Structures are given as C-alpha cells and as structure tokens.
Amino acid sequence: MKLYLVQHGASVSKEIDPERPLSTQGERDVKQVAGYLQQAGVSVGQIKHSGKTRARQTAEILAKALLNNGKNDAIEGIAPNDPVDPLAESISGLDTNTMIVGHLPFMAKLVSYLITGKDDHSLLTYRPGSIVCLERDENHPWQIQWMIRPDCLP
C-alpha cells in the first residue's frame, strides 16, 4: 500500500485573504505536479484533506488528475499543530492507496512518526506542493519511496 503525503500548494497571505486560497503560482505548481503524477501512472483510491481552503483546492486539483470520480473528503485531526498519533493509528488500518493533503509542521511530523516512531526527527524538507510517497506491505514497515517538489519538475 502507498501513502502520499502532500503539503498544500503555495497560498496567498492572510493579509490578502484570510481564507488563504492557493496563489496563482501555487495552483500552477499543483497542476504541474498532478500532471506529472498522472503521466507516471500514480493511482490512489481516496484523497483526504484538512478542510482548509488551500488544502481543499490542492486536493481538488489532484483528484481531477488521479481519481476517476474526483471525490475528496475533509477529515479532522490534520491541522498544522495537531498530534500525529491518532492519524497514524487510523492509517495503519488502510488497505488502499491514499493521499492526504495537509499543512506543516503536521505533514513533516507524520512522515517522521511513520518512519522512526517519533515525530521530532526532521527527515526531509517540504516545500508548498511537495508530495512524499511512503510504502509498506505486511512484511515491512513504512519506507520513503520518493519525494517530488514542484521546483524539481521540468
């Protein structure tokens, strides 16, 4: 099973818009990443997001490229400073490739927790619109497979 952990795309500042939707560049970056993933044959069974505008918009763009029905759902417990343990426990029961779109520092802490068992180790550096792919099977714990950042795509 694969788990795709996504930081939402770049957003406008709260001074410009308190809802902090994706910026023009953020939308462009997420569309570029979504197209790359689609061409690479990435397949997900579900996409979940935090419900915040920028995460929802990111999830919608990714869902259009990667899900037949484009459906994505908001879930609780993945706000920037939420503890990672509850989501990590629910992830352990998943049996379909899943994408989760959230925020820092939560996403980086979740990667750390799933790989090391602790959420305070810095394993990688997210940038807006970045995706980390983790994989596990019944015989192996979570392992980092790859990471894509918009600034690394052609």
C-alpha positions in Angstrom: 0.0 0.0 0.0 1.2 3.5 -0.8 0.6 6.7 1.2 1.0 10.0 -0.5 1.6 12.9 2.0 1.1 16.3 0.4 1.8 19.8 1.6 -0.8 22.1 0.0 0.3 24.4 -2.7 1.6 28.0 -2.1 -1.2 30.2 -0.8 -1.8 34.0 -0.6 -1.1 35.7 2.7 -3.8 36.1 5.3 -3.5 39.9 4.8 -4.6 39.5 1.2 -7.3 36.9 2.0 -8.0 35.5 5.5 -9.1 32.2 3.9 -5.6 31.8 2.3 -6.6 30.2 -1.0 -3.9 28.9 -3.4 -1.9 31.7 -5.1 -1.7 31.7 -8.9 1.8 30.1 -8.6 0.5 27.6 -6.1 -2.3 26.5 -8.4 0.1 26.3 -11.3 2.6 24.2 -9.2 -0.1 21.8 -8.0 -1.4 21.3 -11.6 2.1 20.6 -12.8 2.7 18.0 -10.0 -0.7 16.4 -10.7 0.0 16.1 -14.4 3.4 14.6 -13.6 1.8 12.0 -11.2 -0.9 11.2 -13.8 1.7 10.6 -16.5 3.7 8.4 -14.1 0.6 6.2 -13.5 0.2 7.1 -9.8 -3.1 5.6 -8.6 -5.0 6.4 -5.4 -8.2 5.1 -4.0 -9.0 8.1 -1.9 -7.9 11.7 -1.2 -8.3 13.3 2.2 -7.6 16.9 3.2 -7.8 19.2 6.2 -10.7 21.2 5.1 -8.8 24.5 5.0 -9.3 26.3 1.7 -5.7 25.8 0.3 -5.7 22.1 1.2 -9.1 21.5 -0.3 -8.1 23.3 -3.5 -4.9 21.3 -3.7 -6.9 18.1 -3.1 -9.4 19.0 -5.8 -6.7 19.6 -8.4 -5.0 16.3 -7.5 -8.4 14.4 -7.5 -9.2 15.6 -11.0 -5.9 14.1 -12.3 -5.8 10.9 -10.1 -9.3 9.8 -9.2 -12.0 8.7 -11.6 -14.7 10.3 -9.6 -12.6 13.3 -8.4 -14.0 12.8 -4.9 -12.1 14.1 -2.0 -13.1 14.5 1.7 -12.2 16.7 4.6 -11.0 14.9 7.7 -10.3 16.2 11.2 -7.0 15.8 13.1 -4.6 17.1 10.5 -4.4 20.8 11.3 -0.9 22.3 11.4 -0.3 21.6 15.1 -2.4 18.5 15.7 -0.8 15.5 17.3 0.1 12.9 14.6 -0.6 9.7 16.7 -4.4 9.5 16.0 -4.0 9.7 12.2 -1.0 7.4 12.3 -3.2 4.8 14.0 -6.0 5.2 11.5 -3.6 4.9 8.6 -2.4 1.5 9.9 -5.8 0.1 9.0 -5.9 1.4 5.4 -5.8 -1.1 2.6 -6.0 1.2 -0.4 -3.5 3.8 -1.8 -4.4 7.0 -0.1 -3.4 10.7 -0.5 -3.6 13.1 2.4 -3.2 16.9 1.8 -2.3 18.9 4.8 0.0 21.5 6.4 3.3 22.0 8.0 4.5 21.1 10.6 2.0 18.3 10.7 2.9 16.6 7.5 6.6 16.5 8.2 6.0 15.2 11.7 3.7 12.5 10.3 6.4 11.3 7.9 8.9 11.2 10.8 6.5 9.3 13.1 5.6 6.7 10.5 9.3 6.1 9.6 11.0 6.4 13.0 8.2 6.1 15.6 9.0 9.7 16.8 7.6 12.9 15.4 10.5 15.1 16.3 13.1 13.9 13.7 13.5 16.0 10.6 13.8 13.6 7.8 13.0 15.8 4.8 12.2 19.4 3.8 8.7 20.0 2.4 8.0 22.9 0.1 4.5 24.0 -0.9 3.0 21.5 -3.3 5.5 18.7 -2.4 4.5 15.1 -2.2 6.2 12.3 -0.3 5.4 8.7 -1.2 5.6 6.1 1.6 5.1 2.4 1.0 4.5 -0.6 3.2 3.4 -4.2 3.0 2.6 -6.9 5.5 6.3 -7.8 5.9 7.8 -4.3 6.0 7.1 -1.0 7.9 6.7 2.3 6.1 9.5 3.3 3.9 10.1 6.5 1.9 9.9 5.7 -1.8 10.3 9.2 -3.3 9.6 12.9 -2.9 8.6 15.4 -5.6 8.8 19.1 -5.2 7.3 21.5 -7.9 10.6 23.3 -8.2 12.3 20.0 -9.3 10.0 19.2 -12.2 10.9 20.2 -15.7 
